[in-house]
Amino acid sequence: QVQLVESGGGLVQPGGSLRLSCAASGSIFSGNAICWYRQAPGKQREWVASISSGGTTTYVSSVRGRFTISRDNAKNTVYLQMNSLKPEDTAVYFCNKPASAAMWPWGQGTQVTVSS
């Protein structure tokens, strides 16, 4: 059973930074595109960023230039560096495969709260 574990969230002031990590049981990330998603209170889960197996990255327009997704296949970990955070970035953040793929069971996510 694949287990995804997201971590690194917290409370940060507007303009601050956080680095999220997504770890998985077993060497499952290698060869797979991995995405970050987020779900704000009362809203549907939305895609935030993707990184292909070869390292190509894409972002939703609202975070482009502020967030950076990266991966370390040796550590079986994907990261999301979030800079210049805004209150509208407040959400629970999750990682998984692209929605077009057979997704793994969702992890618990990590809460990011941007507030002064």
Rosetta blueprint (number, residue, H / E / L):
1 Q L
2 V L
3 Q L
4 L E
5 V E
6 E E
7 S E
8 G L
9 G L
10 G E
11 L E
12 V E
13 Q L
14 P L
15 G L
16 G L
17 S L
18 L E
19 R E
20 L E
21 S E
22 C E
23 A E
24 A E
25 S L
26 G L
27 S L
28 I L
29 F L
30 S L
31 G L
32 N L
33 A L
34 I E
35 C E
36 W E
37 Y E
38 R E
39 Q E
40 A L
41 P L
42 G L
43 K L
44 Q L
45 R L
46 E E
47 W E
48 V E
49 A E
50 S E
51 I E
52 S L
53 S L
54 G L
55 G L
56 T L
57 T E
58 T E
59 Y E
60 V L
61 S L
62 S L
63 V L
64 R E
65 G L
66 R L
67 F E
68 T E
69 I E
70 S E
71 R E
72 D E
73 N H
74 A H
75 K H
76 N L
77 T E
78 V E
79 Y E
80 L E
81 Q E
82 M E
83 N L
84 S L
85 L L
86 K L
87 P H
88 E H
89 D H
90 T L
91 A E
92 V E
93 Y E
94 F E
95 C E
96 N E
97 K L
98 P L
99 A L
100 S L
101 A L
102 A L
103 M L
104 W L
105 P L
106 W L
107 G L
108 Q L
109 G L
110 T E
111 Q E
112 V E
113 T E
114 V E
115 S L
116 S L
